[in-house]
């Protein structure tokens, strides 16, 4: 009696299973202790590993199921190469990090430059102040002479009168700096108000004032068609009888500072003065005066 052959050991008949690859498939299941196949594995250990691999030999003829493949990928590729469905996210993440780092670097450098410039400006300002000790010029109103205002006639007028006053104002300015000169530029303005009503306006002459000097100049201001209400006329007449007529004088003039051979840009200087005269007459006298200076560097 010949050797007994079991169905599992019987090779397939040609054409019986067309879906199977006629070439034998040799799979290398993972070996215990690591995901990669060792290239020096012996034939006995390879056969033992195949028999111990779960599911091996459960196919039709003791091999893997039809259409089943075991793919072994090196470890370094698993960590470095993303799967296709995550390739787009991987590209975004890898491109985003350098961009953020570049932006942070630019911001840090910009802030550092700004802080450095601010520090240099502070140091330069401190050195300038210690060397030159700058002081704002002082201003005062020396005299005010008024023509064209007759309060007695205005008080007896039956109609609403108008006035056209002319003010001649003498201004005194003193440059108290020892190393700084002042250029008074054109496009200045000066206006005189009483109780919010603009009586007249004009401009100041342009000139240069050297260090440690006093300059006195006069300017004529004129107004036309100024309408005064009855209450305003009565108030002016009462104040003139008391010998105290308050006036507000506002001056705005561009100046340039000269330090050595360097001349700065135009700085707007505003002077506000509260002046009280005894009467609105040509021979008026200044009773009190007080001025404030405001500088706008830009």
Helices and strands as residue ranges (DSSP letters): G 7-9, H 43-52, H 75-80, G 84-86, H 87-132, E 138-147, H 151-156, E 162-163, E 166-175, E 180-184, E 189-194, E 197-202, E 207-209, E 213-222, E 226-227, H 230-242, E 245-259, E 262-263, E 267-277, E 286-296
